[in-house]
Amino acid sequence: EAVTGRHNKLMDSAAGKIGGTFHKAPRKGLLRITEKLALTAGDDNWKPPRVCDVVRGAIECESFTTMASAVRLFRDLDTKLSVTGETGGLEEAICIVRAKNRFGTPTSGGWADIMVNFYFEDDEGVHICEVQLVHTQLYTVRKQMGTHKTYSVFRAALELLEMLGLDPE
């Protein structure tokens, strides 16, 4: 709750700067948080830092060029990673802690996006947030064809099989 409003404001502004559309997501629920903690293999099992997307959202991008613009913008909002310092007037400073290109390696459910985890540089609580950069065509499939709802039904089973080192196929 400490950073939800701030996250949503920054993501909405960032989406406007790059020509995307920001979609707020509800905070991750307690059941899903517990699943993520319990179904993590190895030394990270039950480690709270594993949950880094309680506050989250997606920026829908009509093209990969728009996605690349978003990646550059977030990089330049991180003072340690900034290359050009071009932030389009956005003044929030963030610290990126992880990024995944899931176009190269989609999730076990076939989802592909660019995911960025970050926290606000001046946030003493270091609340890690997430933004997914999603292509419009994939976002349409996810929202209008019910694929995300279907995936969420069998996700825990997939994660359990992966944790045990078994092939989900």
Accessible surface in RSA format (square Angstrom, percent):
REM  Atomic radii and reference values for relative SASA: ProtOr
REM  Chains: A
REM  Algorithm: Lee & Richards
REM  Probe-radius: 1.40
REM  Slices: 20
REM RES _ NUM      All-atoms   Total-Side   Main-Chain    Non-polar    All polar
REM                ABS   REL    ABS   REL    ABS   REL    ABS   REL    ABS   REL
RES GLU A   1   144.22  82.8 109.85  83.1  34.37  81.8  64.61 125.0  79.61  65.0
RES ALA A   2    78.87  72.5  36.27  56.0  42.60  96.9  48.73  68.6  30.14  79.8
RES VAL A   3     5.99   3.9   5.56   5.0   0.43   1.0   5.99   5.2   0.00   0.0
RES THR A   4    24.31  17.3  24.31  24.6   0.00   0.0  24.31  32.6   0.00   0.0
RES GLY A   5    52.85  65.2   0.00   N/A  52.85  65.2  40.89 112.2  11.96  26.8
RES ARG A   6    77.64  32.6  67.51  34.4  10.14  24.1  37.73  51.6  39.91  24.2
RES HIS A   7     0.00   0.0   0.00   0.0   0.00   0.0   0.00   0.0   0.00   0.0
RES ASN A   8    27.85  19.2  26.64  25.7   1.20   2.9  11.81  28.4  16.04  15.5
RES LYS A   9   155.39  75.8 147.30  90.4   8.09  19.3  97.75  88.0  57.64  61.4
RES LEU A  10     5.89   3.3   2.40   1.7   3.50   8.8   5.50   3.9   0.40   1.1
RES MET A  11     0.00   0.0   0.00   0.0   0.00   0.0   0.00   0.0   0.00   0.0
RES ASP A  12    88.95  62.3  84.01  83.6   4.95  11.7  11.70  27.5  77.25  77.0
RES SER A  13    42.06  35.5  30.53  40.7  11.52  26.5  15.90  33.9  26.16  36.6
RES ALA A  14     0.98   0.9   0.98   1.5   0.00   0.0   0.98   1.4   0.00   0.0
RES ALA A  15     1.81   1.7   1.81   2.8   0.00   0.0   1.81   2.6   0.00   0.0
RES GLY A  16    58.88  72.6   0.00   N/A  58.88  72.6  35.63  97.8  23.25  52.1
RES LYS A  17   113.70  55.5  78.11  47.9  35.59  84.7  37.06  33.4  76.63  81.6
RES ILE A  18    26.70  15.2   7.38   5.5  19.32  46.6  13.79   9.9  12.91  35.0
RES GLY A  19    60.25  74.3   0.00   N/A  60.25  74.3  35.86  98.4  24.39  54.6
RES GLY A  20    16.15  19.9   0.00   N/A  16.15  19.9   1.65   4.5  14.50  32.5
RES THR A  21    73.74  52.4  70.58  71.5   3.17   7.5  41.00  55.1  32.74  49.5
RES PHE A  22    25.38  12.7   5.73   3.6  19.65  51.1   5.73   3.5  19.65  56.2
RES HIS A  23    49.95  27.3  44.97  31.3   4.98  12.7  32.17  33.2  17.78  20.7
RES LYS A  24   147.28  71.9 118.71  72.8  28.57  68.0  61.60  55.4  85.69  91.3
RES ALA A  25    36.73  33.8  21.41  33.0  15.32  34.8  24.01  33.8  12.71  33.7
RES PRO A  26   106.23  77.4  93.06  84.8  13.16  47.9 105.26  86.9   0.97   6.0
RES ARG A  27   109.54  46.0  91.45  46.6  18.09  43.1  17.61  24.1  91.93  55.7
RES LYS A  28    20.36   9.9  11.87   7.3   8.49  20.2   0.85   0.8  19.51  20.8
RES GLY A  29    41.33  51.0   0.00   N/A  41.33  51.0  34.55  94.8   6.78  15.2
RES LEU A  30   143.00  79.6 132.99  95.1  10.01  25.2 133.62  93.8   9.37  25.2
RES LEU A  31   137.74  76.7 130.06  93.0   7.69  19.3 133.79  94.0   3.95  10.6
RES ARG A  32    33.72  14.2  31.67  16.1   2.05   4.9  20.37  27.8  13.36   8.1
RES ILE A  33    32.91  18.7  32.91  24.5   0.00   0.0  32.91  23.7   0.00   0.0
RES THR A  34    53.68  38.2  53.68  54.4   0.00   0.0  39.70  53.3  13.99  21.1
RES GLU A  35    44.22  25.4  41.25  31.2   2.96   7.1  15.79  30.5  28.43  23.2
RES LYS A  36    23.50  11.5  20.97  12.9   2.53   6.0   9.38   8.4  14.12  15.0
RES LEU A  37    24.71  13.8  24.71  17.7   0.00   0.0  24.71  17.4   0.00   0.0
RES ALA A  38    28.85  26.5  23.86  36.8   4.99  11.4  23.86  33.6   4.99  13.2
RES LEU A  39    37.00  20.6  26.29  18.8  10.71  26.9  26.45  18.6  10.55  28.4
RES THR A  40    12.98   9.2  10.40  10.5   2.58   6.2  12.72  17.1   0.26   0.4
RES ALA A  41    53.88  49.5  37.87  58.4  16.01  36.4  38.74  54.6  15.14  40.1
RES GLY A  42    61.81  76.2   0.00   N/A  61.81  76.2  41.62 114.2  20.19  45.2
RES ASP A  43   130.55  91.4 114.41 113.9  16.14  38.2  36.35  85.5  94.20  93.9
RES ASP A  44    78.62  55.1  77.96  77.6   0.66   1.6   5.63  13.2  72.99  72.8
RES ASN A  45    44.26  30.5  33.91  32.8  10.34  24.9  14.90  35.9  29.36  28.4
RES TRP A  46   134.88  54.1 119.53  57.9  15.34  36.0 100.67  53.7  34.21  55.5
RES LYS A  47   101.78  49.7 101.78  62.4   0.00   0.0  66.48  59.8  35.30  37.6
RES PRO A  48    95.78  69.8  89.48  81.6   6.31  22.9  91.10  75.2   4.68  29.1
RES PRO A  49   107.17  78.1  85.77  78.2  21.40  77.8  95.97  79.2  11.20  69.6
RES ARG A  50    80.97  34.0  70.37  35.9  10.60  25.2  20.66  28.2  60.31  36.5
RES VAL A  51    23.71  15.6   7.78   7.0  15.93  38.4   7.78   6.8  15.93  43.2
RES CYS A  52    10.65   8.1   9.69  10.8   0.96   2.2   2.88   7.3   7.77   8.4
RES ASP A  53    11.10   7.8  11.10  11.0   0.00   0.0   0.50   1.2  10.60  10.6
RES VAL A  54    49.86  32.8  49.73  45.0   0.14   0.3  49.73  43.2   0.14   0.4
RES VAL A  55    10.25   6.7   9.69   8.8   0.56   1.4  10.25   8.9   0.00   0.0
RES ARG A  56    59.79  25.1  57.62  29.4   2.17   5.2   6.79   9.3  53.00  32.1
RES GLY A  57     4.74   5.8   0.00   N/A   4.74   5.8   2.69   7.4   2.05   4.6
RES ALA A  58     9.63   8.9   9.38  14.5   0.25   0.6   9.38  13.2   0.25   0.7
RES ILE A  59     0.14   0.1   0.14   0.1   0.00   0.0   0.14   0.1   0.00   0.0
RES GLU A  60    30.72  17.6  28.76  21.8   1.96   4.7   3.26   6.3  27.46  22.4
RES CYS A  61     0.00   0.0   0.00   0.0   0.00   0.0   0.00   0.0   0.00   0.0
RES GLU A  62   137.13  78.7 120.35  91.0  16.78  40.0  33.93  65.6 103.20  84.3
RES SER A  63    41.94  35.4  39.75  53.1   2.19   5.0  36.32  77.3   5.62   7.9
RES PHE A  64   118.26  59.2 111.10  68.8   7.16  18.6 111.54  67.6   6.71  19.2
RES THR A  65   100.86  71.7  95.13  96.4   5.73  13.7  64.03  86.0  36.83  55.7
RES THR A  66    21.45  15.3  18.87  19.1   2.57   6.1   2.70   3.6  18.74  28.3
RES MET A  67     1.77   0.9   1.77   1.2   0.00   0.0   1.77   1.5   0.00   0.0
RES ALA A  68    39.63  36.4  33.33  51.4   6.31  14.3  38.74  54.6   0.90   2.4
RES SER A  69    32.91  27.8  29.07  38.8   3.85   8.9  13.22  28.1  19.70  27.6
RES ALA A  70     0.95   0.9   0.87   1.3   0.08   0.2   0.95   1.3   0.00   0.0
RES VAL A  71    59.51  39.2  58.10  52.6   1.41   3.4  58.43  50.8   1.09   2.9
RES ARG A  72   112.10  47.1 112.01  57.1   0.09   0.2  44.50  60.8  67.61  41.0
RES LEU A  73    13.19   7.3  10.37   7.4   2.82   7.1  12.73   8.9   0.46   1.2
RES PHE A  74     1.36   0.7   1.36   0.8   0.00   0.0   1.36   0.8   0.00   0.0
RES ARG A  75    63.07  26.5  63.07  32.1   0.00   0.0  28.10  38.4  34.97  21.2
RES ASP A  76    10.03   7.0   2.93   2.9   7.10  16.8   0.00   0.0  10.03  10.0
RES LEU A  77     4.39   2.4   1.17   0.8   3.22   8.1   3.04   2.1   1.35   3.6
RES ASP A  78     5.33   3.7   5.33   5.3   0.00   0.0   0.00   0.0   5.33   5.3
RES THR A  79    86.49  61.5  62.47  63.3  24.01  57.2  57.19  76.8  29.30  44.3
RES LYS A  80   180.86  88.2 145.58  89.3  35.28  84.0 101.07  91.0  79.79  85.0
RES LEU A  81    86.33  48.1  76.34  54.6   9.99  25.1  80.55  56.6   5.78  15.5
RES SER A  82    44.64  37.7  18.65  24.9  25.99  59.9  13.54  28.8  31.10  43.6
RES VAL A  83   108.46  71.4  73.56  66.6  34.90  84.1  77.83  67.6  30.63  83.1
RES THR A  84    83.11  59.1  52.77  53.5  30.34  72.3  58.38  78.4  24.73  37.4
RES GLY A  85    44.94  55.4   0.00   N/A  44.94  55.4  22.74  62.4  22.20  49.7
RES GLU A  86   125.27  71.9 117.67  89.0   7.59  18.1  42.71  82.6  82.56  67.4
RES THR A  87    25.68  18.3  23.19  23.5   2.48   5.9  10.33  13.9  15.35  23.2
RES GLY A  88    45.74  56.4   0.00   N/A  45.74  56.4  35.33  97.0  10.41  23.3
RES GLY A  89    64.04  79.0   0.00   N/A  64.04  79.0  40.07 110.0  23.97  53.7
RES LEU A  90    23.14  12.9  15.81  11.3   7.34  18.4  17.62  12.4   5.52  14.9
RES GLU A  91   166.66  95.7 130.95  99.1  35.72  85.0  53.19 102.9 113.48  92.6
RES GLU A  92    49.37  28.3  43.06  32.6   6.32  15.0  23.47  45.4  25.91  21.2
RES ALA A  93    26.82  24.7  21.48  33.2   5.34  12.1  22.47  31.6   4.35  11.5
RES ILE A  94     0.08   0.0   0.00   0.0   0.08   0.2   0.00   0.0   0.08   0.2
RES CYS A  95    16.96  12.8  16.96  18.9   0.00   0.0   8.81  22.3   8.15   8.8
RES ILE A  96    41.51  23.6  20.14  15.0  21.38  51.5  20.14  14.5  21.38  58.0
RES VAL A  97    72.15  47.5  36.02  32.6  36.13  87.1  43.04  37.4  29.11  78.9
RES ARG A  98    77.51  32.5  68.95  35.1   8.56  20.4  47.96  65.5  29.56  17.9
RES ALA A  99    65.22  60.0  36.60  56.5  28.62  65.1  36.80  51.8  28.42  75.3
RES LYS A 100    84.94  41.4  79.21  48.6   5.72  13.6  45.75  41.2  39.18  41.7
RES ASN A 101    95.89  66.1  76.62  74.0  19.27  46.4  28.62  68.9  67.27  65.0
RES ARG A 102    37.84  15.9  37.71  19.2   0.14   0.3   9.81  13.4  28.03  17.0
RES PHE A 103    61.28  30.7  39.36  24.4  21.91  57.0  40.09  24.3  21.18  60.6
RES GLY A 104    61.78  76.2   0.00   N/A  61.78  76.2  34.04  93.4  27.74  62.1
RES THR A 105   105.37  74.9  99.61 101.0   5.76  13.7  70.00  94.0  35.37  53.5
RES PRO A 106    65.47  47.7  52.29  47.7  13.19  47.9  52.29  43.2  13.19  82.0
RES THR A 107    36.08  25.7  21.20  21.5  14.87  35.4  30.26  40.6   5.82   8.8
RES SER A 108    58.06  49.1  13.07  17.4  45.00 103.7  21.33  45.4  36.73  51.5
RES GLY A 109    36.72  45.3   0.00   N/A  36.72  45.3   5.58  15.3  31.14  69.7
RES GLY A 110    51.66  63.7   0.00   N/A  51.66  63.7  29.70  81.5  21.96  49.2
RES TRP A 111    35.60  14.3  33.23  16.1   2.37   5.6  35.36  18.9   0.24   0.4
RES ALA A 112    11.31  10.4  11.31  17.5   0.00   0.0  11.31  15.9   0.00   0.0
RES ASP A 113     0.00   0.0   0.00   0.0   0.00   0.0   0.00   0.0   0.00   0.0
RES ILE A 114    31.82  18.1  31.82  23.7   0.00   0.0  31.82  22.9   0.00   0.0
RES MET A 115     1.56   0.8   1.56   1.0   0.00   0.0   1.56   1.3   0.00   0.0
RES VAL A 116     6.04   4.0   6.04   5.5   0.00   0.0   6.04   5.2   0.00   0.0
RES ASN A 117     0.08   0.1   0.08   0.1   0.00   0.0   0.08   0.2   0.00   0.0
RES PHE A 118     0.00   0.0   0.00   0.0   0.00   0.0   0.00   0.0   0.00   0.0
RES TYR A 119    47.19  22.0  47.19  26.8   0.00   0.0  10.92   8.2  36.27  44.7
RES PHE A 120     0.00   0.0   0.00   0.0   0.00   0.0   0.00   0.0   0.00   0.0
RES GLU A 121    80.24  46.1  60.05  45.4  20.19  48.1  23.82  46.1  56.42  46.1
RES ASP A 122   104.31  73.1  76.35  76.0  27.97  66.1  49.95 117.6  54.36  54.2
RES ASP A 123    19.04  13.3  11.07  11.0   7.96  18.8   5.25  12.4  13.78  13.7
RES GLU A 124   175.03 100.5 140.59 106.4  34.44  82.0  62.80 121.5 112.23  91.6
RES GLY A 125    49.23  60.7   0.00   N/A  49.23  60.7  24.56  67.4  24.66  55.2
RES VAL A 126    72.58  47.8  62.65  56.7   9.93  23.9  62.65  54.4   9.93  26.9
RES HIS A 127    74.85  40.9  69.15  48.1   5.69  14.6  51.76  53.3  23.08  26.9
RES ILE A 128    49.63  28.2  36.82  27.4  12.82  30.9  36.82  26.5  12.82  34.8
RES CYS A 129     0.00   0.0   0.00   0.0   0.00   0.0   0.00   0.0   0.00   0.0
RES GLU A 130    11.98   6.9  11.98   9.1   0.00   0.0   0.00   0.0  11.98   9.8
RES VAL A 131     0.00   0.0   0.00   0.0   0.00   0.0   0.00   0.0   0.00   0.0
RES GLN A 132    26.82  15.0  26.82  19.6   0.00   0.0   2.73   5.8  24.09  18.3
RES LEU A 133     0.00   0.0   0.00   0.0   0.00   0.0   0.00   0.0   0.00   0.0
RES VAL A 134     0.00   0.0   0.00   0.0   0.00   0.0   0.00   0.0   0.00   0.0
RES HIS A 135    22.48  12.3  22.48  15.6   0.00   0.0  11.77  12.1  10.71  12.5
RES THR A 136    35.38  25.2  35.38  35.9   0.00   0.0  35.35  47.5   0.03   0.0
RES GLN A 137   132.54  74.1 128.10  93.6   4.44  10.6  41.40  88.1  91.14  69.1
RES LEU A 138    53.22  29.6  53.13  38.0   0.10   0.2  53.22  37.4   0.00   0.0
RES TYR A 139    24.31  11.4  24.31  13.8   0.00   0.0  16.24  12.2   8.07  10.0
RES THR A 140    48.44  34.5  46.13  46.8   2.31   5.5  33.11  44.5  15.33  23.2
RES VAL A 141    55.82  36.7  55.82  50.5   0.00   0.0  55.82  48.5   0.00   0.0
RES ARG A 142    30.83  12.9  27.09  13.8   3.74   8.9   2.77   3.8  28.06  17.0
RES LYS A 143   121.83  59.4  94.49  58.0  27.34  65.1  47.26  42.5  74.57  79.4
RES GLN A 144   147.20  82.3 110.93  81.1  36.26  86.3  36.45  77.6 110.75  84.0
RES MET A 145   135.58  70.2 103.02  68.2  32.56  77.5  91.53  77.8  44.05  58.4
RES GLY A 146    32.16  39.7   0.00   N/A  32.16  39.7  28.75  78.9   3.41   7.6
RES THR A 147    59.34  42.2  54.06  54.8   5.29  12.6  52.41  70.4   6.93  10.5
RES HIS A 148    63.88  34.9  60.98  42.4   2.90   7.4  38.87  40.1  25.00  29.1
RES LYS A 149   160.94  78.5 154.77  95.0   6.16  14.7 101.61  91.5  59.33  63.2
RES THR A 150    83.41  59.3  79.14  80.2   4.28  10.2  56.68  76.1  26.73  40.4
RES TYR A 151    39.45  18.4  39.23  22.3   0.22   0.6  26.67  20.0  12.78  15.8
RES SER A 152    44.58  37.7  28.63  38.2  15.95  36.7  14.72  31.3  29.86  41.8
RES VAL A 153   120.04  79.0  91.99  83.3  28.05  67.6  98.37  85.5  21.67  58.8
RES PHE A 154    81.74  40.9  79.56  49.3   2.18   5.7  81.74  49.6   0.00   0.0
RES ARG A 155    41.29  17.3  41.29  21.0   0.00   0.0   3.87   5.3  37.42  22.7
RES ALA A 156    29.70  27.3  28.32  43.7   1.38   3.1  28.58  40.2   1.12   3.0
RES ALA A 157    57.64  53.0  49.06  75.7   8.58  19.5  54.95  77.4   2.69   7.1
RES LEU A 158    20.12  11.2  20.02  14.3   0.10   0.2  20.02  14.1   0.10   0.3
RES GLU A 159    34.70  19.9  33.22  25.1   1.48   3.5  19.82  38.3  14.88  12.1
RES LEU A 160    82.16  45.8  82.16  58.8   0.00   0.0  82.16  57.7   0.00   0.0
RES LEU A 161    58.98  32.8  58.98  42.2   0.00   0.0  58.98  41.4   0.00   0.0
RES GLU A 162    81.93  47.0  63.96  48.4  17.97  42.8  33.78  65.3  48.15  39.3
RES MET A 163    65.26  33.8  44.89  29.7  20.37  48.5  47.93  40.8  17.33  23.0
RES LEU A 164   109.80  61.2  81.90  58.6  27.90  70.1  87.14  61.2  22.67  61.0
RES GLY A 165    67.37  83.1   0.00   N/A  67.37  83.1  35.57  97.6  31.80  71.2
RES LEU A 166    96.92  54.0  90.29  64.6   6.63  16.7  92.85  65.2   4.07  11.0
RES ASP A 167   108.93  76.3  81.96  81.6  26.97  63.8  41.98  98.8  66.95  66.8
RES PRO A 168    48.73  35.5  24.96  22.8  23.77  86.4  24.98  20.6  23.75 147.6
RES GLU A 169   189.35 108.7 127.58  96.5  61.78 147.1  66.00 127.7 123.35 100.7
END  Absolute sums over single chains surface
CHAIN  1 A     9542.9       7352.5       2190.4       5566.1       3976.8
END  Absolute sums over all chains
TOTAL          9542.9       7352.5       2190.4       5566.1       3976.8
